[in-house]
């Protein structure tokens, strides 16, 4: 049988065969060239794509794994400190969620240079007897600085142990002299796309706002951090002033605060506005209430491969559970 | 296509090298999960782009890459799932709970399951045994799988949905090309109905 069939006739079987089997009719040189080209293109595209996706400057592993350059001399542990191993400075400062400085966890460290923590003022106002604007250095000088080694549990299922330096939030609030109408504390972060380039994207409603009930804010664990690992707080960790509430998920710990307002009504907080079904106002660490997309029963401590059990209130239940007596924490998550 | 296979396996090698050198960062498991998932989706989309590319250009070479790309996609999806299992201590209880209770996981798991029969019937022998028509129908599951994988990606992203939406757009475009080109694809059937003109002996 001769070959010259009409193109139409050739289509069904021939095309199938051609699709399913490699073209063996090619001469070796052409086949080699084709293979080489395909290899280069595929390898280039996929390898390059992965390279782009995985490596970000700032995720420096050498620094993260080396001995902690800023380890502080041993001191007696305070009543609020955890004995657990502290997350090395390299990891604590290169694995950050700070959407104002980019969505990738390596972005904040990479872009933090644009954030200028001095000069910096903080507005203290709302239901207080002495509303005022105060320079950060003055504000800091009002209180003796304390070390606090706190666990930090992110809502995404990872955790760190952070050696903060700062002062109790309660001390600041008492100094602000709340009126009888004050029921909540609202924190507002810096709004300045020049310093925080991530704000050029409307990923979240800027500025970032967080809040606490007044009794939560007055709890001795609630802490204003100005330092980390005995150093001035780096930009990516929320310089020059941030909140640390260790029994709540990490996103409550608002960074780069410019305003603290006492209010009579519950503040509209950023993540609760962005995804009310996923992030509540209270955001207490609770292994019994899963995130819609993953269980909250376990977490990975940064630096470990496996997972560990998440504790109610992130292990601070003895201290804070009484704040929520009689509340349904599934509803007020 | 050994060249494409080698190229497609390169990211796996880079991933292993990155894992060993610590370049995956502070949370390497999460990074590896994310990378393998994205690679699986990308390769799946690429394999599904082969036919539209052939329809639009008339070239035959993309069609010959389709199977390799599809198998690579399955490989990365399986790796993605294995890393997930490792992360959950290979606990089938936790996995079942996740699959049943969280639509995000259900979508991803189903996308992977649907690829299993496709990978198993990827040999020429399987095509012969099933018959081309049935084999083709079975392999249309790839459309369902890529859609679910895209949805899994969309749900998995916390806030910025730009990238998942780009993937969704590409997937939609690939479907559209097929739909619009349907009449042309049915042409062979008409030809088959009529006796083919014999070449003179």
Interface residues (C-beta under 8 A of the other chain):
Chain A: X1 X2 X3 X4 X5 X6 X8 X9 X11 X12 X15 X16 X18 X19 X20 X21 X22 X23 X34 X35 X36 X38 X39 X40 X41 X42 X43 X44 X45 X46 X47 X49 X50 X51 X53 X54 X55 X56 X59 X61 X62 X64 X65 X91 X94 X95 X99 X103 X105 X106 X156 X158 X201 X203 X204 X274 X275 X290 X292 X293 X294 X295 X300 X302 X303 X305 X306 X307
Chain B: X1 X2 X3 X4 X6 X7 X8 X10 X11 X14 X15 X18 X21 X22 X23 X24 X25 X26 X27 X28 X29 X30 X31 X35 X38 X39 X42 X43 X60 X61 X63 X64 X65 X66 X67 X87 X88 X89 X94 X97 X98 X101 X102 X104 X105 X124 X127 X132 X155 X156 X158 X159 X160 X187 X188 X191 X192 X196 X197 X199
